[in-house]
Amino acid sequence: MAERALSAVSYLEVLFGCHDTKECLLVQELLEEEFAEVIPLTEDITLGAIKLMQGFVLSRRPGTNDVLIAATALVRNEPLATGNRKHFDFVPGLDLRIFRPSISGRNVVHG
């Protein structure tokens, strides 16, 4: 299995969802176990996000975090796995992989 990477923005979004110290520690432990790399923002990612926002701000109203996450995948030429298709389906050239949580706790990815 290929090593998985996580955008720094996605990491921050997950931490933001924590409700207490114990949950934050568990989330951090899970992220460290599941992801080989946290991808920092770079100048290229920032410029790519700006370009996406300029191109789609009026027609699609993307979220700031979403354009940063999409730009990260585009700059690195890697697929983006998400459970929120509508947040990313308009981005040209983005290799979008949709996942759905399953009852067994394992995520199912659809290309």
N, C-alpha and C positions, 0 to 999 in steps of 0.2 A: 504494500500500500504506500502511495506517495505521502511524503510528509505534508501536513496541512499547515497553512499559514493563516494568520488572523490580522486584519487591519487594526491598527492602534485605535481607530475610531470605533470599530466594532467592540474591541476590548472595553473601551470606556463606556459604551452603551450598555454592555452587560453589567459592568460594575454599578452603573447608575440605577439599575433595577434592584439592587440589594436593599433589604429592609433592616438588617442589623449586622453587627460585627461577625457573628457566627456564619451567617449566610455569605457575607463578603469573603471570608476566609475559605469557605467551601468552593465558592465560585472561582476564586483565584487558583486554588489547587486543581480544580477541574480544567481550567484553561491551560495551566502549565503542563498538565498531563496530556491533553488532547492536541495541543498546537505546538509545533516545533519552533515557530517563529512568530513574533509580533512585529508587523511591518510598520515602521515609523512613517510619518508624513515627510515627503521630500518636496523639493521645488517642482519637480516634474509632476508629481501627484497633485500638488496645489494648483499648478497651471492647468492641468487637465480638468480638475474640478471646476475651476473658474470658467473654462470653455464650455463644459456641460451646463453649468448654471446659466450662462449667457444664452446658450442655444435653446434651453427648455424652460426657463423661468416663467414665461407667460403661458406656454401651451400645456405644460405638465406640472408646474409648481413643485419641483423636487425638493426634498429636504436637504439641508446643508450637509448633514452626516451622510446621506445617501449618495450625493455626488462625490464626496470624498472617498467613500467606499468603492463606488464604481470606478473612479479614476485610479484607485490603487490597483484594482484588477486589470484595467486596461494598460496601465504603464508597465506592469509586470507580465502582461500577456498570459494571465492565468484565469481560470474560470471563477465565477462568483457564485457561491452557494447561498441561497436565501429561502426563507419561507414567505417572502413578500414580493411576488412576481411584479405587481403593479408599481413598486418602487423603482424598478430597474428595467422593465421590458422595453422601454423606449430608447435605451442607450445603444447607439450604433456600434457594432463590432464587439459587444460584450457577450462572452460565452456564459450564459446564465444557466445555472443548475438549480432547479426548484427542489426543495426537500420538504417532506411532511413528517412530523413526529408519528411514530407508530405505537401501538399498544405495548409492544415489547420493550419500548424505551430506546430502540435503535432508530435512527433517522433513515428515511428512504429518500434517495436522491434520484430525481428525474432530469435527464439531459435536455 
